[in-house]
């Protein structure tokens, strides 16, 4: 009897650890430069969150009920996405499930990137780039309409330790973590990776339109 109970406990423990590992793995993601987040997202909007409710989202493969948080939003501007306005975004019920926690008073504006599902709903996770609008730099805000999209043909390679290696001329080396120990460092705040006339890519800094050929670092 005791042996049977112990075996059941061990089985439950293994199942629990497996599910925890599965959740952690599902939420695992590398930090992205704002340009990368823009290029890889289906939707990029500026919005306020004005309401929140927990909703049912069907069942998982084990038959368990899936819960989601539905944030009701007021869209201020769409930088990338469908022709219709987004009036709600969905996320996991907790950070363990990649859920995002947002201010729901309607007083804070956010830049929100996310994925568009087949039913037209927008879903966001901790892996998406979500930033208070007031915390963004002038360059980041300007790049949402004039820079990031033109640089989507370039690849940004994150460097965390030396030596840093790129595989081709169409890559820009992102060194914020290596130099500043910050994900949101100078390159994330002030630089965009753009193509030059020879199809190679380089970092560009500035709000004015770049010259036909430009240096890797150019002040505004």
DAZIRA-V860685 format. One record per residue. N is the residue number from 0. RES is the residue in one letter. SS is DSSP state (hx for helix, st for strand, lp for the rest). PHI is phi in whole degrees, -180 to 180 (* if undefined). NEAR is the number of other ideal C-beta (glycine too) atoms within 12 Angstrom. Layout:
n:res:ss:phi:near
N:RES:SS:PHI:NEAR
N:RES:SS:PHI:NEAR
//
This chain:
n:res:ss:phi:near
0:X:lp:*:7
1:X:hx:-62:8
2:X:hx:-62:9
3:X:hx:-64:10
4:X:hx:-64:11
5:X:hx:-62:12
6:X:hx:-64:13
7:X:hx:-65:14
8:X:hx:-64:14
9:X:hx:-63:14
10:X:hx:-61:14
11:X:hx:-64:14
12:X:hx:-64:14
13:X:hx:-64:14
14:X:hx:-63:15
15:X:hx:-63:14
16:X:hx:-64:14
17:X:hx:-64:15
18:X:hx:-67:20
19:X:hx:-62:16
20:X:hx:-63:15
21:X:hx:-63:19
22:X:hx:-67:23
23:X:hx:-64:17
24:X:hx:-66:13
25:X:hx:-66:19
26:X:lp:-100:22
27:X:lp:-78:14
28:X:lp:-157:19
29:X:lp:-89:18
30:X:lp:-59:25
31:X:lp:-121:29
32:X:lp:-63:42
33:X:hx:-52:43
34:X:hx:-65:39
35:X:hx:-62:33
36:X:hx:-62:38
37:X:hx:-62:39
38:X:hx:-67:29
39:X:hx:-89:25
40:X:lp:-90:34
41:X:lp:-80:28
42:X:st:-133:39
43:X:st:-135:42
44:X:st:-136:40
45:X:st:-106:32
46:X:st:-157:39
47:X:st:-110:29
48:X:st:-99:37
49:X:st:-118:25
50:X:st:-168:21
51:X:st:-150:25
52:X:st:-154:17
53:X:st:-90:19
54:X:st:-130:22
55:X:st:-83:16
56:X:st:-131:22
57:X:st:87:13
58:X:st:-125:11
59:X:lp:-83:17
60:X:lp:-67:9
61:X:lp:-97:11
62:X:lp:88:8
63:X:lp:-79:13
64:X:st:-69:14
65:X:st:-96:20
66:X:st:-105:21
67:X:st:-136:31
68:X:st:-95:32
69:X:st:-105:29
70:X:st:-98:39
71:X:st:-82:23
72:X:st:-127:36
73:X:st:-112:26
74:X:st:-72:29
75:X:st:-99:21
76:X:st:-156:23
77:X:st:-106:28
78:X:st:-95:33
79:X:st:-159:30
80:X:lp:151:28
81:X:lp:-74:22
82:X:lp:-77:10
83:X:lp:-91:15
84:X:lp:-69:18
85:X:lp:-97:38
86:X:lp:-111:23
87:X:st:-158:34
88:X:st:-128:44
89:X:st:-119:40
90:X:st:-150:37
91:X:st:-67:30
92:X:lp:-75:25
93:X:lp:-155:18
94:X:hx:-65:17
95:X:hx:-64:18
96:X:hx:-105:28
97:X:lp:68:30
98:X:lp:-73:31
99:X:lp:-107:34
100:X:lp:-102:22
101:X:lp:-126:35
102:X:lp:-71:22
103:X:lp:-107:23
104:X:lp:-80:13
105:X:lp:81:19
106:X:lp:-92:15
107:X:lp:-111:25
108:X:st:-97:28
109:X:st:-127:37
110:X:st:-93:39
111:X:st:-127:47
112:X:st:-111:40
113:X:st:-172:40
114:X:st:-106:29
115:X:st:-104:25
116:X:lp:-83:19
117:X:lp:-63:9
118:X:lp:-84:13
119:X:lp:90:20
120:X:lp:-87:27
121:X:st:-102:39
122:X:st:-119:34
123:X:lp:-128:41
124:X:lp:-137:34
125:X:lp:-63:29
126:X:lp:-81:27
127:X:lp:-83:37
128:X:lp:-87:39
129:X:st:-130:39
130:X:st:-138:31
131:X:st:-56:21
132:X:hx:-58:26
133:X:hx:-68:16
134:X:hx:-87:18
135:X:lp:-84:25
136:X:lp:-81:26
137:X:hx:-60:18
138:X:hx:-65:29
139:X:hx:-63:37
140:X:hx:-64:27
141:X:hx:-66:24
142:X:hx:-68:37
143:X:hx:-64:36
144:X:hx:-113:19
145:X:hx:-127:23
146:X:lp:-128:35
147:X:hx:-55:38
148:X:hx:-64:21
149:X:hx:-70:23
150:X:hx:-99:32
151:X:lp:-67:26
152:X:lp:-80:21
153:X:lp:-97:34
154:X:st:-115:26
155:X:st:-103:37
156:X:st:-107:27
157:X:st:-80:28
158:X:lp:-112:25
159:X:lp:-113:21
160:X:lp:-157:12
161:X:lp:-86:11
162:X:lp:-78:10
163:X:lp:-94:19
164:X:lp:-128:13
165:X:lp:-116:22
166:X:lp:-96:10
167:X:lp:-170:14
168:X:lp:-72:19
169:X:lp:-90:22
170:X:st:-114:27
171:X:st:-116:37
172:X:st:-88:31
173:X:st:-96:38
174:X:lp:-113:29
175:X:hx:-55:29
176:X:hx:-68:25
177:X:hx:-66:21
178:X:hx:-88:19
179:X:hx:-109:17
180:X:lp:59:12
181:X:lp:-133:17
182:X:lp:-76:27
183:X:lp:-96:25
184:X:lp:-95:23
185:X:hx:-62:23
186:X:hx:-68:38
187:X:hx:-69:39
188:X:hx:-83:27
189:X:hx:-126:30
190:X:st:-123:40
191:X:st:-127:44
192:X:st:-93:41
193:X:st:-126:37
194:X:st:-79:28
195:X:lp:-97:26
196:X:lp:-64:13
197:X:lp:-94:12
198:X:lp:74:14
199:X:lp:-80:22
200:X:st:-117:33
201:X:st:-152:32
202:X:st:-72:37
203:X:st:-127:37
204:X:st:-122:31
205:X:lp:148:24
206:X:lp:-99:22
207:X:lp:-69:15
208:X:lp:-55:16
209:X:lp:-70:29
210:X:lp:-67:14
211:X:lp:-59:10
212:X:lp:-118:15
213:X:lp:-142:26
214:X:lp:-78:15
215:X:lp:-64:22
216:X:lp:-130:17
217:X:lp:-137:22
218:X:lp:-74:14
219:X:lp:-60:16
//
